[in-house]
Amino acid sequence: MRVLVAGGDGFCGWPTALHLSANGHEVAIVDNLARRAIDEELGTDSLTPIASLQARVERWRQLSGREIDLEQGDLGDPQLVHDLFTELRPEAVVHFAEQRSAPYSMIGRQHAVCTQVGNVVGTLNLLFAMHELAPSCHLVKLGTMGEYGTPNIDIEEGYIEIEHNGRSDVLPYPKQPGSFYHLSKVHDSHNIFFACRTWGLRATDLNQGIVYNVQTQQTRSDPTLLNRFDYDAVFGTAINRFCVQAAAGVPLTVYGEGGQTRGFIDLRDTVRCIELAIETPPPAGQMRVMNQFTEQWSVMQLAQIVYEVAQEMELSPSIENIDNPRVELEDHYYHAKCSKLIDLGLQPHLLGRETIASLLDEAVRHRDRARLQTVLPEANWRSVPYWGSEPAIARDAALQSAAARSNSPASM
Ligand SMILES: NC(=O)c1ccc[n+]([C@@H]2O[C@H](COP(=O)([O-])OP(=O)(O)OC[C@H]3O[C@@H](n4cnc5c(N)ncnc54)[C@H](O)[C@@H]3O)[C@@H](O)[C@H]2O)c1
């Protein structure tokens, strides 16, 4: 299949592009490199040293004999999206290309605006391009389990049957997102649902849980292919932060009581889920929703398992509860359904001591690169400033996109 991977330089996008390429799909990547610009803005960096996107793709070509086409550009640029569809005629678009950090969207007004405008406009441009140029193309869109919030009832996969005043209907599941970032995903879901109903497009909205683990079979096969390892307070998820803290000999910092429970998925299962989704497109006119996670953990349970494995590795860890910068329930019911991807054939890797040990190994190997001052949270949900710092994605992304396009117009 001809597959366009939007956001193919990122944490999920790069291993997915390699996985699809290794499994015989014809892959092209579009990415505006905003994630790398944000590292500079925040004064952080991947714990693993990562090669440039060009070097990654060239190394993959040498090792596998398979080409991955590359376009540096922003999905917010309508001409770029139009040209991509005209030149590539993709049969599936996997859309990872969004600002994906909740804390980033809560730094200040400009960060919230950038996140919502960038995410919503990029998705709209894809939908309009599909409508005009590739109506049978399948959009596989990354949403998040965070769209649902933590309702006091079971979370269904996208839709819920409701009885009201003697009548019943199957309707989109109610959403209670917990940040301006999560809200952008809800806005996307509504736009996609509308485009499917109105234009007969086909889409899969994957409400993904928090992704842990860092490498896949392909990314660990060569140093130039290594995937990024985020551990800072803005982009690093709890497991990664805890592993880096344990490796550095500082306390594992748990937000509040640590009872917050969420859905999690191993990166190796993320890439497989995307493959399963693109290989089983829904019929025209349908927005299929699947909850893409495999298990539930609370923050304190995660701290505990990292603590225990770190102790076995003689790292002398400790756990400290700190004020929760987020506004969220710390003690709540959480039961979300996740059977659709299993029904399609997913065989989950579940989180165990072996995976934690491999993450701790990686954290120890690269601990000299850890910038510990970036691990403690600064953005606070209760006080988001009107005037604040300027986000890198506003400043750089459009410029980079324009420069790249004028330098290499025919790079596809
Ligand atoms: N990582 C997780 O735990 C997780 C969990 C749930 C959902 N998701 C979703 O999966 C997707 C990928 O997440 P990730 O962790 O790989 O994020 P990431 O930030 O590592 O990757 C996103 C990539 O998209 C690029 N990008 C961003 N905006 C763009 C634009 N307008 N045009 C072109 N490229 C753009 C970035 O440069 C980056 O390389 C996101 O949509 C995210 O919301 C991720």
Ligand as a Chemical Component Dictionary entry (heavy atoms), coordinates in Angstrom:
data_LIG
# 
_chem_comp.id                   LIG 
_chem_comp.type                 NON-POLYMER 
_chem_comp.pdbx_formal_charge   0 
_chem_comp.three_letter_code    LIG 
# 
loop_
_chem_comp_atom.comp_id 
_chem_comp_atom.atom_id 
_chem_comp_atom.alt_atom_id 
_chem_comp_atom.type_symbol 
_chem_comp_atom.charge 
_chem_comp_atom.model_Cartn_x 
_chem_comp_atom.model_Cartn_y 
_chem_comp_atom.model_Cartn_z 
_chem_comp_atom.pdbx_ordinal 
LIG N1  N1  N 0  3.389  9.413  22.665 1  
LIG C1  C1  C 0  2.280  9.055  23.315 2  
LIG O1  O1  O 0  2.312  8.523  24.435 3  
LIG C2  C2  C 0  0.932  9.288  22.669 4  
LIG C3  C3  C 0  -0.212 8.869  23.348 5  
LIG C4  C4  C 0  -1.464 9.074  22.763 6  
LIG C5  C5  C 0  -1.554 9.674  21.521 7  
LIG N2  N2  N 1  -0.419 10.079 20.894 8  
LIG C6  C6  C 0  -0.566 10.748 19.581 9  
LIG O2  O2  O 0  0.271  10.128 18.626 10 
LIG C7  C7  C 0  0.808  11.117 17.737 11 
LIG C8  C8  C 0  2.310  11.005 17.705 12 
LIG O3  O3  O 0  2.840  11.203 19.024 13 
LIG P1  P1  P 0  4.401  11.221 19.273 14 
LIG O4  O4  O 0  4.625  10.855 20.677 15 
LIG O5  O5  O -1 5.087  10.467 18.189 16 
LIG O6  O6  O 0  4.693  12.781 19.109 17 
LIG P2  P2  P 0  6.013  13.508 18.571 18 
LIG O7  O7  O 0  5.909  14.920 18.978 19 
LIG O8  O8  O 0  7.229  12.729 18.962 20 
LIG O9  O9  O 0  5.845  13.369 16.992 21 
LIG C9  C9  C 0  5.011  14.205 16.237 22 
LIG C10 C10 C 0  5.758  14.527 14.951 23 
LIG O10 O10 O 0  4.919  15.324 14.132 24 
LIG C11 C11 C 0  5.649  16.453 13.661 25 
LIG N3  N3  N 0  4.665  17.522 13.484 26 
LIG C12 C12 C 0  3.953  18.171 14.448 27 
LIG N4  N4  N 0  3.122  19.067 13.892 28 
LIG C13 C13 C 0  3.284  18.971 12.544 29 
LIG C14 C14 C 0  2.691  19.637 11.431 30 
LIG N5  N5  N 0  1.766  20.582 11.588 31 
LIG N6  N6  N 0  3.103  19.297 10.187 32 
LIG C15 C15 C 0  4.055  18.337 10.008 33 
LIG N7  N7  N 0  4.648  17.682 11.023 34 
LIG C16 C16 C 0  4.260  17.990 12.280 35 
LIG C17 C17 C 0  6.691  16.726 14.723 36 
LIG O11 O11 O 0  7.825  17.410 14.225 37 
LIG C18 C18 C 0  7.027  15.328 15.213 38 
LIG O12 O12 O 0  8.103  14.764 14.500 39 
LIG C19 C19 C 0  0.305  12.469 18.242 40 
LIG O13 O13 O 0  -0.783 12.883 17.468 41 
LIG C20 C20 C 0  -0.120 12.186 19.654 42 
LIG O14 O14 O 0  -1.152 13.032 20.053 43 
LIG C21 C21 C 0  0.813  9.899  21.430 44 
# 
loop_
_chem_comp_bond.comp_id 
_chem_comp_bond.atom_id_1 
_chem_comp_bond.atom_id_2 
_chem_comp_bond.value_order 
_chem_comp_bond.pdbx_ordinal 
LIG N1  C1  SING 1  
LIG C1  O1  DOUB 2  
LIG C1  C2  SING 3  
LIG C2  C3  SING 4  
LIG C2  C21 DOUB 5  
LIG C3  C4  DOUB 6  
LIG C4  C5  SING 7  
LIG C5  N2  DOUB 8  
LIG N2  C6  SING 9  
LIG N2  C21 SING 10 
LIG C6  O2  SING 11 
LIG C6  C20 SING 12 
LIG O2  C7  SING 13 
LIG C7  C8  SING 14 
LIG C7  C19 SING 15 
LIG C8  O3  SING 16 
LIG O3  P1  SING 17 
LIG P1  O4  DOUB 18 
LIG P1  O5  SING 19 
LIG P1  O6  SING 20 
LIG O6  P2  SING 21 
LIG P2  O7  DOUB 22 
LIG P2  O8  SING 23 
LIG P2  O9  SING 24 
LIG O9  C9  SING 25 
LIG C9  C10 SING 26 
LIG C10 O10 SING 27 
LIG C10 C18 SING 28 
LIG O10 C11 SING 29 
LIG C11 N3  SING 30 
LIG C11 C17 SING 31 
LIG N3  C12 SING 32 
LIG N3  C16 SING 33 
LIG C12 N4  DOUB 34 
LIG N4  C13 SING 35 
LIG C13 C14 SING 36 
LIG C13 C16 DOUB 37 
LIG C14 N5  SING 38 
LIG C14 N6  DOUB 39 
LIG N6  C15 SING 40 
LIG C15 N7  DOUB 41 
LIG N7  C16 SING 42 
LIG C17 O11 SING 43 
LIG C17 C18 SING 44 
LIG C18 O12 SING 45 
LIG C19 O13 SING 46 
LIG C19 C20 SING 47 
LIG C20 O14 SING 48 
# 
